Amino acid sequence: MKKLALIVTAAVLAATGAQARQAAAPAPVSAEQPTRFVQVGRLLADPASGRVLRDKTLVIRGNQVVEIRDGFVGQGDVVDLRNAFVLPGLIDSHVHLGSEQSPNSRLDRVTQSNADQAMIGARHARRTLNAGFTTVADLGGANEAIFALRDAVRRGDVAGPRIIAAGSSVSVHGGHGDANGYRDDILHVLSNESVCSGAEDCRRAVRTQVRAGADIIKITATGGVLSNTAAGLNQQFTQDELASIVEVAHRMGRQVTAHAHGVDGINAFLKAGGDSIEHGTYLDDESMRLFKANGAWLVPTLLAGDFVARVASGPDNFFTPAQSAKALEAGPKMLDMARRAHRGGVKIAFGTDSGVSAHGDNAQEFALLVRAGLTPLEAIQAATVGAAEHLKIANDAGRIAPGMPADLIAVSGDPLSDVTELERVRFVMKGGQVFRQD
């Protein structure tokens, strides 16, 4: 009986694994699948080149682009975008779909279940997709909620962008990412397995997240603005802890990205071999040298900095005193940080930290990047080919080309002249399916 039970268990695990791989893989393209023709007036198919093509037809079969033809051709299922500007579906490298900052945020944490957060996340996912973002990296949320939402979108049960999910952030006890500012008995309930102390414990936390289903490991290398504790914005992990996290994550095939404001935490994480920095508020010349030496990416999240500074300085400030002090300190510095990083040749990937600001407003980041010195084309590259390279999904996102998933959006004007056109998306296709057509 024991042998039979082991055989059955192995069969179930094998079947489960096969189902997961099948759900993750795109449907194969066959000649029998319906063909759709998308007629395009202006096409930025490959943002890396910056070249705008005119009068093209995208031939889409199933979920993939199979051909880009000259002129307006096709019959039957034709989408007319002859008066539009078409570009690849956008990528936001930093969101939190399961939540959104409001006066009730601290109460929501103790009243909402994981199921509630998954359902709320489904609403935010649809808003994000309608805004033109066909891929996102969700960097911090309840494991059960965000992994369920990711898988539901993958299956087609929920309309939303492709989700690369970190789940719970790996954090130090009492630091940003842990529960702070509640009664002691509540703190024990809200704390989770990804909170750690010491190099060995942090290895365990990373492995636990991989086992739970994390696609990428997110850590909180420094204090954060919205943690309700007066612990500042400086380094919170030790160098040994950072090195252990990066080592074990890379051994298990996962990138590591770090929430980091203070320069000590930024540089310590980059010295440990980390892959990317979220925020980067106080980076310095040494940081930029480390970014370039490591090939690491910066995700500036300028919209988050702008949002928290406006809330903290406004008449309806709903932040706690500890949050407000950090928001007023860090928020106004982020634009200049991005300007210095861009001038210094640091690779920049588009990310908003939406969930701090409202979901669906993601494209407001473009104008802030341009204010920081990027050209409109560079800002678009950050949200397409750059973000795809950063997240290691360049074969699945960031370009429109034969063999690529049919992820594309359209606007009326020219975003290379006025990048705010991307705040007014009128057409969204993801995987060959139209989700928005104004």
C-alpha positions in Angstrom: 0.0 0.0 0.0 2.8 2.4 0.8 4.5 1.7 -2.5 1.2 2.3 -4.3 0.7 5.6 -2.5 4.1 6.7 -3.5 3.4 5.8 -7.2 0.1 7.7 -7.0 1.7 10.7 -5.4 4.4 10.8 -8.1 1.9 10.6 -10.8 -0.2 13.4 -9.3 2.9 15.6 -9.0 4.0 14.8 -12.6 0.5 15.7 -13.9 0.4 18.9 -11.9 3.8 19.9 -13.2 2.8 19.1 -16.8 -0.4 21.2 -16.4 1.6 24.1 -15.0 4.0 24.0 -17.9 1.1 23.8 -20.4 -0.6 26.8 -18.7 2.7 28.8 -19.0 3.4 28.0 -22.6 1.8 30.0 -25.4 -0.7 28.1 -27.6 1.0 26.8 -30.7 0.2 28.5 -34.0 -1.4 26.5 -36.7 -2.8 27.3 -40.1 -6.3 26.3 -38.9 -6.4 29.2 -36.4 -8.3 32.3 -37.4 -6.3 35.0 -39.0 -6.7 38.7 -38.1 -5.4 41.6 -40.1 -4.5 44.8 -38.3 -4.0 47.7 -40.7 -1.6 50.3 -39.2 -0.9 53.9 -40.3 2.2 54.4 -38.2 4.1 51.5 -36.6 6.9 51.6 -34.1 7.5 47.8 -34.3 11.0 47.8 -32.7 11.5 50.7 -30.3 15.2 49.9 -30.2 15.6 51.2 -33.7 13.3 54.2 -33.3 12.2 53.7 -36.8 8.5 54.5 -37.6 7.1 52.4 -40.4 4.1 53.6 -42.4 1.1 51.8 -44.0 1.7 48.2 -42.8 -0.6 45.3 -42.0 0.1 43.0 -39.1 -1.0 39.4 -39.8 -2.0 37.7 -36.6 -2.8 34.1 -36.2 -3.9 32.8 -32.9 -1.9 34.7 -30.2 1.1 35.5 -32.4 2.2 38.0 -35.1 3.1 35.8 -38.1 3.9 38.5 -40.7 4.2 42.3 -41.2 3.1 43.1 -44.8 3.5 46.3 -46.8 0.3 48.3 -47.4 -3.2 47.7 -46.2 -4.2 44.2 -47.0 -6.6 41.5 -45.6 -10.2 40.6 -45.7 -12.7 39.2 -43.2 -11.4 40.0 -39.7 -9.8 43.4 -40.2 -8.9 45.9 -37.5 -8.6 49.4 -38.9 -5.8 51.4 -37.2 -4.9 53.3 -40.3 -5.2 56.7 -38.6 -3.4 55.5 -35.4 0.1 55.2 -34.0 0.8 51.6 -33.0 3.6 50.3 -30.7 4.2 47.2 -28.6 2.3 46.6 -25.4 3.9 48.5 -22.5 5.7 46.9 -19.6 5.6 48.2 -16.0 8.4 46.7 -14.0 7.0 47.6 -10.6 3.4 47.4 -9.5 1.3 46.2 -6.5 -2.0 45.0 -8.0 -3.5 43.8 -4.8 -3.7 47.2 -3.1 -3.9 51.0 -3.6 -3.0 53.7 -1.2 -6.0 55.5 0.5 -7.0 56.7 3.9 -8.1 53.1 4.7 -4.9 51.4 3.7 -3.7 50.5 7.2 -7.2 49.2 8.1 -7.4 47.2 4.9 -4.3 45.2 5.9 -6.2 43.7 8.9 -9.6 43.4 7.3 -9.0 42.1 3.8 -8.3 38.4 3.2 -6.0 37.0 0.6 -9.1 36.2 -1.4 -10.3 39.8 -1.1 -6.9 41.0 -2.3 -7.0 38.7 -5.3 -10.4 40.0 -6.4 -9.3 43.6 -5.9 -6.2 42.8 -7.9 -8.3 41.5 -10.7 -10.0 44.9 -10.9 -6.7 46.7 -10.9 -5.3 44.3 -13.5 -8.1 45.2 -15.9 -7.4 48.9 -15.4 -3.7 48.4 -16.0 -4.4 46.4 -19.2 -6.8 49.0 -20.5 -4.1 51.7 -19.9 -1.9 49.8 -22.4 0.3 47.8 -20.1 0.3 44.2 -21.3 3.0 43.0 -18.9 3.8 43.9 -15.3 6.1 42.8 -12.5 4.2 42.7 -9.3 6.8 43.3 -6.6 5.3 42.6 -3.2 1.9 41.2 -2.2 0.4 38.3 -0.4 1.7 35.1 -2.0 -1.7 33.3 -2.2 -3.4 36.4 -3.7 -0.9 37.4 -6.4 0.1 33.9 -7.5 -3.6 33.0 -7.9 -4.2 36.2 -9.9 -1.1 35.6 -12.1 -2.2 32.1 -12.9 -5.8 33.1 -13.6 -4.6 35.7 -16.1 -2.4 33.1 -17.7 -5.4 30.7 -18.1 -7.6 33.4 -19.5 -10.0 33.4 -16.5 -9.2 37.1 -15.7 -8.5 40.0 -18.1 -5.1 41.5 -17.2 -1.5 41.9 -18.2 1.0 39.1 -18.1 2.2 39.1 -14.5 5.7 38.3 -13.3 5.1 37.9 -9.5 7.5 38.2 -6.6 4.9 37.6 -3.9 6.0 38.6 -0.4 9.1 40.7 -0.2 12.1 39.3 1.7 12.6 41.7 4.6 14.3 42.1 7.9 12.4 41.8 11.2 11.0 45.2 12.0 12.1 46.7 8.7 10.3 47.9 5.6 8.3 45.0 4.3 7.6 43.7 7.8 4.4 44.7 9.7 4.9 47.9 11.7 2.8 50.1 13.8 0.1 47.6 15.0 -0.5 45.9 18.4 2.0 43.2 19.2 -0.6 40.4 18.8 -1.6 41.8 15.4 2.1 42.0 14.3 2.5 38.3 14.8 -0.5 37.6 12.6 0.7 39.9 9.8 4.3 38.8 9.8 5.2 36.1 7.2 7.8 33.5 6.3 9.7 35.9 4.1 10.9 38.0 7.0 14.3 37.0 8.2 17.3 37.8 10.4 20.8 36.4 9.7 22.4 35.0 6.6 21.1 31.5 7.0 17.6 32.6 7.8 17.6 34.8 4.8 18.6 31.9 2.6 15.6 30.1 4.0 13.3 33.0 3.2 14.4 33.1 -0.4 14.0 29.3 -0.8 10.5 29.6 0.8 9.5 32.2 -1.8 10.8 30.1 -4.6 8.8 27.1 -3.3 5.7 29.3 -3.0 5.9 30.2 -6.7 7.9 33.4 -6.9 9.1 34.3 -10.5 11.5 36.9 -9.1 12.8 37.7 -5.6 12.1 41.2 -4.3 13.9 42.4 -1.1 13.7 45.6 0.9 17.4 46.6 1.2 16.6 49.9 3.0 13.9 51.5 4.9 10.8 52.7 3.0 8.5 55.7 2.8 5.3 53.9 3.6 6.3 51.6 6.4 4.9 53.0 9.6 8.1 53.2 11.5 10.7 56.0 12.1 13.5 53.7 11.0 14.8 56.0 8.2 15.6 55.1 4.6 19.1 53.6 5.0 20.5 50.1 4.8 18.6 47.4 6.8 20.2 44.1 5.7 23.8 43.3 6.6 26.3 42.6 3.8 26.4 38.9 4.7 22.6 38.8 4.5 22.5 40.5 1.1 25.2 38.2 -0.3 23.4 35.1 0.9 20.1 36.3 -0.6 21.6 37.0 -4.0 23.7 33.8 -4.0 20.8 31.4 -3.2 18.3 33.2 -5.5 20.7 33.0 -8.5 21.4 29.3 -7.7 17.6 28.8 -7.9 17.3 30.6 -11.2 15.7 33.8 -9.9 16.7 37.4 -10.4 16.8 39.6 -7.3 15.6 43.2 -7.3 15.9 45.5 -4.3 13.7 48.3 -2.9 16.5 50.8 -2.0 16.5 54.5 -1.2 19.6 55.1 0.9 23.0 55.0 -0.8 24.5 52.6 1.7 21.8 50.0 0.9 22.0 50.6 -2.9 25.7 50.1 -3.0 25.8 47.2 -0.6 23.2 45.4 -2.7 25.0 46.1 -6.0 28.3 44.9 -4.4 26.5 41.7 -3.5 25.7 41.1 -7.2 22.0 42.2 -7.2 20.3 42.6 -10.5 18.3 45.8 -10.2 17.3 48.6 -7.9 13.8 49.9 -7.3 13.7 53.7 -6.5 17.4 54.5 -6.0 16.7 57.9 -4.4 20.1 58.6 -2.9 22.4 56.9 -5.5 25.8 58.5 -5.9 28.8 58.3 -8.3 29.9 55.0 -6.8 26.4 53.6 -7.3 26.5 54.5 -11.0 29.9 52.8 -11.3 28.5 49.7 -9.7 25.4 49.7 -11.9 27.5 49.8 -15.0 30.1 47.3 -13.8 27.3 44.8 -12.9 25.0 45.5 -15.9 22.3 46.2 -13.3 19.1 48.1 -14.0 17.5 51.1 -12.3 13.7 51.3 -12.0 13.2 54.9 -10.8 9.4 54.9 -9.9 9.2 58.6 -10.3 5.4 58.5 -10.2 5.5 57.1 -6.6 7.9 59.8 -5.5 5.6 62.5 -7.0 2.5 61.0 -5.5 3.7 60.6 -1.9 5.2 64.1 -1.9 1.9 65.6 -3.1 -0.1 63.7 -0.5 2.2 64.5 2.4 2.2 68.2 1.5 -1.5 68.5 0.7 -4.5 69.4 2.8 -5.9 65.8 2.8 -2.7 64.1 4.0 -3.7 60.6 5.2 -0.2 59.4 5.9 1.0 58.8 9.5 3.7 61.2 10.9 6.5 58.7 10.2 5.3 58.2 6.6 4.8 61.9 6.0 8.3 62.8 7.2 9.9 60.2 4.8 7.6 61.2 1.9 8.6 64.8 2.2 12.3 63.9 2.4 12.5 61.3 -0.4 9.8 62.2 -2.9 11.1 65.5 -4.2 14.6 64.1 -4.7 13.7 61.3 -7.1 13.5 63.4 -10.3 17.0 64.7 -9.9 18.2 61.2 -9.1 16.8 59.9 -12.4 18.4 62.8 -14.2 21.8 62.0 -12.8 21.5 58.3 -13.5 20.5 58.9 -17.1 23.4 61.3 -17.6 25.7 58.8 -16.0 24.7 56.0 -18.4 22.7 53.8 -16.0 20.3 51.4 -17.7 16.7 52.5 -16.9 13.6 50.3 -17.0 10.1 51.7 -16.7 8.3 51.1 -13.4 5.8 53.1 -11.4 5.2 51.4 -8.0 1.4 51.7 -8.9 -0.6 50.7 -5.9 1.1 53.7 -4.3 -0.4 55.9 -7.0 -3.6 54.7 -8.7 -3.7 51.7 -11.0 -4.4 52.8 -14.5 -2.4 56.0 -14.2 0.8 54.2 -15.0 1.5 56.1 -18.2 2.0 59.3 -16.2 5.5 58.0 -15.5 6.5 58.8 -19.1 6.2 62.6 -18.7 8.2 62.4 -15.5 11.0 60.4 -17.2 11.1 63.1 -19.9 11.4 65.8 -17.3 14.3 63.8 -15.9 16.1 64.2 -19.3 15.1 61.1 -21.3 13.8 61.7 -24.8 10.3 60.4 -25.5 11.8 57.6 -27.5 14.1 56.7 -24.6 11.2 56.7 -22.2 9.3 54.4 -24.6 12.3 52.1 -24.9 12.4 51.9 -21.1 8.8 50.6 -21.1 9.3 48.1 -24.0 12.7 46.7 -25.1 14.5 47.9 -21.9 12.0 46.5 -19.5 11.8 43.3 -21.5 15.6 42.9 -21.3 15.5 43.8 -17.6 12.9 41.1 -16.8 14.5 38.6 -19.2 11.4 38.3 -21.4 12.8 39.8 -24.6 11.4 36.8 -26.6 7.9 37.4 -25.4 7.5 41.2 -25.0 8.8 44.6 -26.0 8.6 44.4 -29.8 6.2 43.6 -32.6 7.7 41.0 -34.8 6.9 37.7 -36.5 6.9 34.9 -33.9 6.2 37.3 -31.0 3.0 37.4 -29.0 0.5 39.8 -30.5 0.7 42.5 -27.7 0.2 46.0 -29.1 -1.5 49.3 -28.3 -2.6 52.3 -30.3 -2.9 56.0 -29.7 -4.2 58.8 -31.9 -1.2 61.2 -31.9 2.6 60.8 -32.1 4.1 59.8 -28.7 7.6 60.5 -30.0 6.5 64.2 -30.2 4.3 64.2 -27.2 4.9 61.4 -24.8 1.6 62.2 -22.9 -0.2 60.6 -25.8 0.5 57.3 -24.0 -1.9 58.5 -21.2 -4.7 58.3 -23.8 -4.5 54.7 -25.2 -7.4 53.9 -27.4 -6.7 50.3 -28.5 -5.2 47.3 -26.6 -4.5 43.9 -27.9 -2.8 41.2 -25.8 -2.1 37.7 -27.1 -4.1 38.4 -30.3 -7.2 39.3 -28.3 -8.7 42.8 -28.3 -9.4 44.1 -24.8 -10.0 47.8 -25.7 -11.1 49.5 -28.9 -12.5 52.9 -28.4 
